[in-house]
């Protein structure tokens, strides 16, 4: 495991008398091997989420003040739990809300992660192989969480990448309560930054080479770098991306082109869904939703810009089967 030490604090938000409250006055502490195992699972689940925003604590944020005062982790955890409580109401609280606040050491970095987790029912077998109903934390589907790089904050309190949060589920913004509770301000619009990088890749392709193989290679390299950064929770280093493109394709100048943007930064956060245009054409509207790989255009799919039509010479088997059945019925 990459997590070497961890302390986790658990509490539950419940609804009583049409009000949201904490089940425990003081969060329950879990330490030792169980805490290390759970922290590893939480960390991995968090960093694999592609839709994150990067931010910083607002001036005079209570969390920062308490850190500077070197209060105990237990006091920090209880403070966070109560501040989130202040932002919740009976309409915004998730159906099952277990709050876990973890302080852990991952590789060479200290982190704090606050997450609201759901609970799922399952079945487990006893030693006598008797099935018994059980419940478990739905860590794999973590959706409401904020992570702070405590090591980075100690060195650079104004860091724009030390704090990240998952944008949340459809119809519910994390900023409605988690972000507000921790008093944060957005610094990086990860989706916009990723889209700018994607646009730079396309602009670079237009300027440098029309060789289809090199064009595909540039896109594939860019996507691989973005996926790798997303999976590790790191920012893309534009200089390193430029060097990899040059090394594998012989095409130079990507970094210089990217640096021409007035808001250029050597590092770029990754909002993974914003990169899919490098691999696919997609669109929806008027009752249609279309998506296909770029390399199918010209071989199996033709586009006529004059008539604005697509001609498909290859159709997925399941779609073809459905079309045949619909035609036969007619």
PyMOL commands that set and color helices and strands:
alter all, ss='L'
color gray80, all
select helices_A, chain A and resi 32-47+62-68+73-87+139-141+150-155+174-176+178-182+190-208+212-232+238-249+254-258+272-278+294-296+317-329
alter helices_A, ss='H'
color red, helices_A
select strands_A, chain A and resi 3-16+19-22+28-30+52-57+97-106+109-117+119-125+131-137+144-149+163-166+184-188+236-237+267-268+280-285+288-293+301-304+309-312
alter strands_A, ss='S'
color yellow, strands_A
deselect
rebuild
show_as cartoon
